[in-house]
Amino acid sequence: MIQPQGFDPERFLENLDAHYSWPAVYLFRFIVRPEQVQEVMSLFPQTLSVQQKASRKGNYIRLGMEMRMGSAQEVLAIYRQSGQVQGLIAL
């Protein structure tokens, strides 16, 4: 997985724990190419809801997926797993 420059996993976990009481519903947001939507969706088998919005020219899709997560570590694990999708942008 490629991590953004300056990404600190420990700080990310601390921020999640400060803002959520686990278990909690967490909204994952990604930007992907249209042909990658199914690949990303397969990473989220127990999604509570999905929102999709195409860019103006249709070159990209913004995905929002809500999942019930048990801990901040589970959220980080999903982001790490999604990082294997070539070209995916996590928001």
N, C-alpha and C positions, 0 to 999 in steps of 0.2 A: 504494500500500500504506500502510495506517495502521500506524505503529510505536508500540509502547507508550511512554509517557512515560519518559524516562530510558534508553531502549535505545541502546546504543553498539555499532554494528556492528564496530568495530575490536576492542573488548574481547571481544565474542562470538567473533570469529575467533581471537583469542589464546587464549581458554579452550578452544576446540575443539582447536587445535593442541597445547595442553598436555596434553590428555587422550586424544588419538587419534593413532595412527601411520597415516598415509594411504598407500595406500587402506585404508578400514575400512568395516565394516558400521555404519550409523547408524540409530537408531530415532527416527523422527518420530512425534510424538503430537499429535493434534488432537481437539477436541470440535466436533461439528457436529450439525445437525438431520438426522433420518433421510432427508429428501428430498435432502440434499446429499452423501450418501455417494458416489454414483457420480461426481459432479463432482470431488470430492477424489481419488477413486481414479484418475481419468483423468490426474491430474498425476503419477502414479507408475506408468508403464508397465513398469518393470523391478523391481517389488517382489519381494523374496525371501520375505517372509511378511507376513501381515495378521492383526491381531487386532481384533475388534469387540466392544464391550460396551455394551449399552443402559443408560440411566439407569433408576432404579426405576420412574418413570412412563412411560418410553419417549419422552420429549420430546427427548432428546439421545443421540448415539452417541459413544463414545470410540473413536477409531481409533488403532491403532499399526501403523506400516508400517516394515519394515526394508529398507534399500537399501544397496548397495555404492557408496560415494562415494569420489571420488578426492582431494578436498581440502575444507578448511573453506569455501572460497569456493563450492563446489558445494552444500554444505549451506545456506549463506545464500541462494543463488539459489533453492533449492526453497522456503524459507520465504517469500521475497519473492513468488514465483509463487503460492503458496498463499494469500497475503494478499489476493488478488483475489477469493476466495470470500467472499461477503457473510455475515457473522456467524460465520465460522470463528474458533475460539480455538486458538492454538498453545500447546502446553505445553512 
